[in-house]
Every structure is written in structure tokens, then in C-alpha cells.
Amino acid sequence: MATKSFNGLQGSSLEAWRSYLQSQRSILRELDADLVAGHGLTARDYEVLLYLAQAPDCKLPMSALAESTMLTRSGVTRLIDGLVTGRLIERDSCPSDARVSYARLTDAGLAKLRDAGQTHIAGIRRLFLEHFSAEEIEQLAQLLGRLPGAPGAGTCSVD
């Protein structure tokens, strides 16, 4: 089957790009649905809780959360508002700078994260890892690590 050119992309280049985009959207949608159904958390909620759990004292400035999640400050504020309402995180002010506020993970937030982490990791295994051999995963990690915005070492859970 011949592949039509799209803005100069064709053949394997076009197929690789389209497969990446479509699979990423599909996987993220299903991971999000699993977390919402099982734990009442969105994937973004989970991501914020995870960043906080991995931070010193389970606390980060709101600006760091906005940067890490690639949300605007107002977007991260709305997300944090929901997590505060759910008592999963608390807001802390900076005693030396009134312009800085922090989000801090609560004990309830950590428990929710640990519980949801089992669902999240199972979903990653089912939707992504099980489709590749160990060698292919190693190669994928190296290849995808070259892309802009690729994170360094990290984990998807707190355990």
C-alpha cells in the first residue's frame, strides 16, 4: 500500500510519526480512564502526587509543578485546588517570600498514590511494555531519550 506524502513526510517516517502520536493518545486515554475508574484520580492528578512524593519533604513550589507538568500556572492552580479539596495535598506558604507557595503531599495523598500506583504500573505493562522484548525496551529507552523533553532517570511509583 502506497503512503501519501504529508508535508514532506512519507513512507517509514510518516508511519513512525503517526504510530507514535496515535499510540501515545490511546495509551494515555486508557491509563487515565483506569485511574479515574479505580481511584477517582486523573493521570494529571497522579503525576502531581508522584512529583510531590519524590520531592524532598514531599513538597514543591507551585512554579516547579507547573513546569514539570507543562501546565500554565493557572492550570496547575486549578488542578491543585481539586487535590486540596480531596485532602490529598495541602498548600504551604513560604515564610520568607509571600510570592512563593508550595504544594505538600498529605498522608492521605501518599496512601492514594500508592494504591493508584498499582493500577498505573499494571496499565503501563499491559498497554506498552508487554508489546516489546526486554532488548527492544532498552533500545526504545535509548531512542526516545534523545527526544526533546525526555526526562532523566525516574520512576512511575513511590515504591
Secondary structure, DSSP 4 states (H G I P E B T S, - for coil): -PPPPBTTB-HHHHHHHHHHHHHHHHHHHHHHHHHHHHHS--HHHHHHHHHHHHSGGGEEEHHHHHHHHT--HHHHHHHHHHHHHTTSEEEEE-SS-TT-EEEEE-HHHHHHHHHHHHHHHHHHHHHTGGGS-HHHHHHHHHHHTTSTT---S--SS--
